Amino acid sequence: MSEPLLHYNYASWRQFHIKQKTYARYEAGILQARGIRAQPHNFVLQPLREFRRRYLTLKGYRDGTRGLSLALMLAWYYGFMPYWDLARGRANG
C-alpha cells in the first residue's frame, strides 16, 4: 500500500517568513562570495524567473490560490531579496 508523503516545512506563516529571510541572506552570501554584484535588472528579472519556475515549471498553478501565493512569495524571497541584501551589504556567508 502506498500513501503520499506529506512534508511540512513550517508550522506557521511567521515561521515561513523567518525561514525565507534566512535563506535569502544565505543566498546573498553565496552571490557575494562568487563576486556577483546586484544590478538594476536583477530586481526585475530574477523575481520573474523565480515566479515562472515555481508557478509554471514546478506547476504551482495546480494548487490554486495557495500555489499562486507561494509562487509570488518565493519569487520575492529567492528572486528579489538576495539581491536586495547583497546591494545593502547584508549578505551572510
PyMOL CGO cylinders between C-alpha atoms (Angstrom):
from pymol import cmd
from pymol.cgo import CYLINDER

trace = [
    CYLINDER, 0.00, 0.00, 0.00, 1.42, 3.38, -0.91, 0.3, 1, 1, 1, 1, 1, 1,
    CYLINDER, 1.42, 3.38, -0.91, 0.46, 6.72, 0.55, 0.3, 1, 1, 1, 1, 1, 1,
    CYLINDER, 0.46, 6.72, 0.55, 1.62, 10.22, -0.36, 0.3, 1, 1, 1, 1, 1, 1,
    CYLINDER, 1.62, 10.22, -0.36, 4.41, 11.64, 1.74, 0.3, 1, 1, 1, 1, 1, 1,
    CYLINDER, 4.41, 11.64, 1.74, 3.37, 14.93, 3.34, 0.3, 1, 1, 1, 1, 1, 1,
    CYLINDER, 3.37, 14.93, 3.34, 6.28, 17.15, 4.26, 0.3, 1, 1, 1, 1, 1, 1,
    CYLINDER, 6.28, 17.15, 4.26, 5.56, 20.21, 6.39, 0.3, 1, 1, 1, 1, 1, 1,
    CYLINDER, 5.56, 20.21, 6.39, 8.39, 22.74, 6.14, 0.3, 1, 1, 1, 1, 1, 1,
    CYLINDER, 8.39, 22.74, 6.14, 6.88, 25.22, 8.55, 0.3, 1, 1, 1, 1, 1, 1,
    CYLINDER, 6.88, 25.22, 8.55, 4.18, 25.34, 11.21, 0.3, 1, 1, 1, 1, 1, 1,
    CYLINDER, 4.18, 25.34, 11.21, 3.02, 28.93, 10.64, 0.3, 1, 1, 1, 1, 1, 1,
    CYLINDER, 3.02, 28.93, 10.64, 3.30, 31.81, 8.16, 0.3, 1, 1, 1, 1, 1, 1,
    CYLINDER, 3.30, 31.81, 8.16, 5.52, 33.61, 10.64, 0.3, 1, 1, 1, 1, 1, 1,
    CYLINDER, 5.52, 33.61, 10.64, 7.94, 30.69, 10.69, 0.3, 1, 1, 1, 1, 1, 1,
    CYLINDER, 7.94, 30.69, 10.69, 7.81, 30.54, 6.87, 0.3, 1, 1, 1, 1, 1, 1,
    CYLINDER, 7.81, 30.54, 6.87, 8.78, 34.22, 6.54, 0.3, 1, 1, 1, 1, 1, 1,
    CYLINDER, 8.78, 34.22, 6.54, 11.61, 33.95, 9.08, 0.3, 1, 1, 1, 1, 1, 1,
    CYLINDER, 11.61, 33.95, 9.08, 12.97, 30.88, 7.31, 0.3, 1, 1, 1, 1, 1, 1,
    CYLINDER, 12.97, 30.88, 7.31, 12.82, 32.50, 3.88, 0.3, 1, 1, 1, 1, 1, 1,
    CYLINDER, 12.82, 32.50, 3.88, 14.59, 35.67, 5.10, 0.3, 1, 1, 1, 1, 1, 1,
    CYLINDER, 14.59, 35.67, 5.10, 17.38, 33.48, 6.47, 0.3, 1, 1, 1, 1, 1, 1,
    CYLINDER, 17.38, 33.48, 6.47, 17.68, 31.62, 3.16, 0.3, 1, 1, 1, 1, 1, 1,
    CYLINDER, 17.68, 31.62, 3.16, 17.70, 34.89, 1.20, 0.3, 1, 1, 1, 1, 1, 1,
    CYLINDER, 17.70, 34.89, 1.20, 20.61, 36.23, 3.28, 0.3, 1, 1, 1, 1, 1, 1,
    CYLINDER, 20.61, 36.23, 3.28, 22.46, 32.96, 2.85, 0.3, 1, 1, 1, 1, 1, 1,
    CYLINDER, 22.46, 32.96, 2.85, 21.93, 33.13, -0.92, 0.3, 1, 1, 1, 1, 1, 1,
    CYLINDER, 21.93, 33.13, -0.92, 23.20, 36.73, -0.90, 0.3, 1, 1, 1, 1, 1, 1,
    CYLINDER, 23.20, 36.73, -0.90, 26.36, 35.46, 0.82, 0.3, 1, 1, 1, 1, 1, 1,
    CYLINDER, 26.36, 35.46, 0.82, 26.86, 32.87, -1.91, 0.3, 1, 1, 1, 1, 1, 1,
    CYLINDER, 26.86, 32.87, -1.91, 26.45, 35.53, -4.60, 0.3, 1, 1, 1, 1, 1, 1,
    CYLINDER, 26.45, 35.53, -4.60, 28.87, 37.81, -2.78, 0.3, 1, 1, 1, 1, 1, 1,
    CYLINDER, 28.87, 37.81, -2.78, 31.46, 35.02, -2.48, 0.3, 1, 1, 1, 1, 1, 1,
    CYLINDER, 31.46, 35.02, -2.48, 31.21, 34.50, -6.24, 0.3, 1, 1, 1, 1, 1, 1,
    CYLINDER, 31.21, 34.50, -6.24, 31.92, 38.18, -6.82, 0.3, 1, 1, 1, 1, 1, 1,
    CYLINDER, 31.92, 38.18, -6.82, 28.42, 38.89, -8.12, 0.3, 1, 1, 1, 1, 1, 1,
    CYLINDER, 28.42, 38.89, -8.12, 27.04, 42.37, -7.58, 0.3, 1, 1, 1, 1, 1, 1,
    CYLINDER, 27.04, 42.37, -7.58, 23.43, 43.43, -7.64, 0.3, 1, 1, 1, 1, 1, 1,
    CYLINDER, 23.43, 43.43, -7.64, 22.48, 45.08, -10.91, 0.3, 1, 1, 1, 1, 1, 1,
    CYLINDER, 22.48, 45.08, -10.91, 19.25, 47.01, -11.53, 0.3, 1, 1, 1, 1, 1, 1,
    CYLINDER, 19.25, 47.01, -11.53, 17.89, 44.33, -13.86, 0.3, 1, 1, 1, 1, 1, 1,
    CYLINDER, 17.89, 44.33, -13.86, 18.28, 41.68, -11.13, 0.3, 1, 1, 1, 1, 1, 1,
    CYLINDER, 18.28, 41.68, -11.13, 15.46, 43.29, -9.16, 0.3, 1, 1, 1, 1, 1, 1,
    CYLINDER, 15.46, 43.29, -9.16, 13.04, 42.68, -12.03, 0.3, 1, 1, 1, 1, 1, 1,
    CYLINDER, 13.04, 42.68, -12.03, 14.31, 39.66, -13.95, 0.3, 1, 1, 1, 1, 1, 1,
    CYLINDER, 14.31, 39.66, -13.95, 15.27, 37.37, -11.06, 0.3, 1, 1, 1, 1, 1, 1,
    CYLINDER, 15.27, 37.37, -11.06, 11.84, 37.54, -9.38, 0.3, 1, 1, 1, 1, 1, 1,
    CYLINDER, 11.84, 37.54, -9.38, 10.16, 36.94, -12.75, 0.3, 1, 1, 1, 1, 1, 1,
    CYLINDER, 10.16, 36.94, -12.75, 12.36, 33.91, -13.41, 0.3, 1, 1, 1, 1, 1, 1,
    CYLINDER, 12.36, 33.91, -13.41, 11.71, 32.52, -9.95, 0.3, 1, 1, 1, 1, 1, 1,
    CYLINDER, 11.71, 32.52, -9.95, 7.96, 33.05, -10.30, 0.3, 1, 1, 1, 1, 1, 1,
    CYLINDER, 7.96, 33.05, -10.30, 7.96, 31.30, -13.67, 0.3, 1, 1, 1, 1, 1, 1,
    CYLINDER, 7.96, 31.30, -13.67, 9.93, 28.39, -12.20, 0.3, 1, 1, 1, 1, 1, 1,
    CYLINDER, 9.93, 28.39, -12.20, 7.67, 27.98, -9.16, 0.3, 1, 1, 1, 1, 1, 1,
    CYLINDER, 7.67, 27.98, -9.16, 4.32, 28.63, -10.82, 0.3, 1, 1, 1, 1, 1, 1,
    CYLINDER, 4.32, 28.63, -10.82, 4.77, 27.16, -14.29, 0.3, 1, 1, 1, 1, 1, 1,
    CYLINDER, 4.77, 27.16, -14.29, 7.75, 24.78, -14.35, 0.3, 1, 1, 1, 1, 1, 1,
    CYLINDER, 7.75, 24.78, -14.35, 7.02, 23.25, -10.92, 0.3, 1, 1, 1, 1, 1, 1,
    CYLINDER, 7.02, 23.25, -10.92, 3.26, 23.51, -11.61, 0.3, 1, 1, 1, 1, 1, 1,
    CYLINDER, 3.26, 23.51, -11.61, 2.31, 25.64, -8.63, 0.3, 1, 1, 1, 1, 1, 1,
    CYLINDER, 2.31, 25.64, -8.63, -0.81, 26.63, -10.58, 0.3, 1, 1, 1, 1, 1, 1,
    CYLINDER, -0.81, 26.63, -10.58, -2.26, 23.21, -9.74, 0.3, 1, 1, 1, 1, 1, 1,
    CYLINDER, -2.26, 23.21, -9.74, -2.61, 24.37, -6.13, 0.3, 1, 1, 1, 1, 1, 1,
    CYLINDER, -2.61, 24.37, -6.13, -4.89, 27.29, -7.00, 0.3, 1, 1, 1, 1, 1, 1,
    CYLINDER, -4.89, 27.29, -7.00, -4.61, 30.49, -4.99, 0.3, 1, 1, 1, 1, 1, 1,
    CYLINDER, -4.61, 30.49, -4.99, -2.26, 28.88, -2.47, 0.3, 1, 1, 1, 1, 1, 1,
    CYLINDER, -2.26, 28.88, -2.47, 0.11, 27.93, -5.30, 0.3, 1, 1, 1, 1, 1, 1,
    CYLINDER, 0.11, 27.93, -5.30, -0.09, 31.45, -6.69, 0.3, 1, 1, 1, 1, 1, 1,
    CYLINDER, -0.09, 31.45, -6.69, 0.57, 32.97, -3.25, 0.3, 1, 1, 1, 1, 1, 1,
    CYLINDER, 0.57, 32.97, -3.25, 3.55, 30.72, -2.61, 0.3, 1, 1, 1, 1, 1, 1,
    CYLINDER, 3.55, 30.72, -2.61, 4.99, 31.34, -6.08, 0.3, 1, 1, 1, 1, 1, 1,
    CYLINDER, 4.99, 31.34, -6.08, 4.74, 35.11, -5.54, 0.3, 1, 1, 1, 1, 1, 1,
    CYLINDER, 4.74, 35.11, -5.54, 6.26, 34.97, -2.05, 0.3, 1, 1, 1, 1, 1, 1,
    CYLINDER, 6.26, 34.97, -2.05, 9.09, 32.69, -3.13, 0.3, 1, 1, 1, 1, 1, 1,
    CYLINDER, 9.09, 32.69, -3.13, 9.76, 34.94, -6.13, 0.3, 1, 1, 1, 1, 1, 1,
    CYLINDER, 9.76, 34.94, -6.13, 10.17, 37.74, -3.60, 0.3, 1, 1, 1, 1, 1, 1,
    CYLINDER, 10.17, 37.74, -3.60, 12.41, 35.77, -1.23, 0.3, 1, 1, 1, 1, 1, 1,
    CYLINDER, 12.41, 35.77, -1.23, 14.51, 33.91, -3.82, 0.3, 1, 1, 1, 1, 1, 1,
    CYLINDER, 14.51, 33.91, -3.82, 14.40, 36.40, -6.69, 0.3, 1, 1, 1, 1, 1, 1,
    CYLINDER, 14.40, 36.40, -6.69, 14.41, 39.85, -5.10, 0.3, 1, 1, 1, 1, 1, 1,
    CYLINDER, 14.41, 39.85, -5.10, 15.67, 39.62, -1.51, 0.3, 1, 1, 1, 1, 1, 1,
    CYLINDER, 15.67, 39.62, -1.51, 19.11, 38.06, -2.12, 0.3, 1, 1, 1, 1, 1, 1,
    CYLINDER, 19.11, 38.06, -2.12, 19.98, 40.92, -4.46, 0.3, 1, 1, 1, 1, 1, 1,
    CYLINDER, 19.98, 40.92, -4.46, 18.49, 43.47, -2.09, 0.3, 1, 1, 1, 1, 1, 1,
    CYLINDER, 18.49, 43.47, -2.09, 20.56, 42.09, 0.79, 0.3, 1, 1, 1, 1, 1, 1,
    CYLINDER, 20.56, 42.09, 0.79, 23.62, 41.96, -1.46, 0.3, 1, 1, 1, 1, 1, 1,
    CYLINDER, 23.62, 41.96, -1.46, 23.17, 45.60, -2.50, 0.3, 1, 1, 1, 1, 1, 1,
    CYLINDER, 23.17, 45.60, -2.50, 22.65, 46.70, 1.11, 0.3, 1, 1, 1, 1, 1, 1,
    CYLINDER, 22.65, 46.70, 1.11, 25.69, 44.79, 2.42, 0.3, 1, 1, 1, 1, 1, 1,
    CYLINDER, 25.69, 44.79, 2.42, 23.61, 42.35, 4.47, 0.3, 1, 1, 1, 1, 1, 1,
    CYLINDER, 23.61, 42.35, 4.47, 24.86, 39.08, 2.99, 0.3, 1, 1, 1, 1, 1, 1,
    CYLINDER, 24.86, 39.08, 2.99, 25.53, 36.14, 5.30, 0.3, 1, 1, 1, 1, 1, 1,
    CYLINDER, 25.53, 36.14, 5.30, 28.06, 33.63, 4.06, 0.3, 1, 1, 1, 1, 1, 1,
]
cmd.load_cgo(trace, "trace")
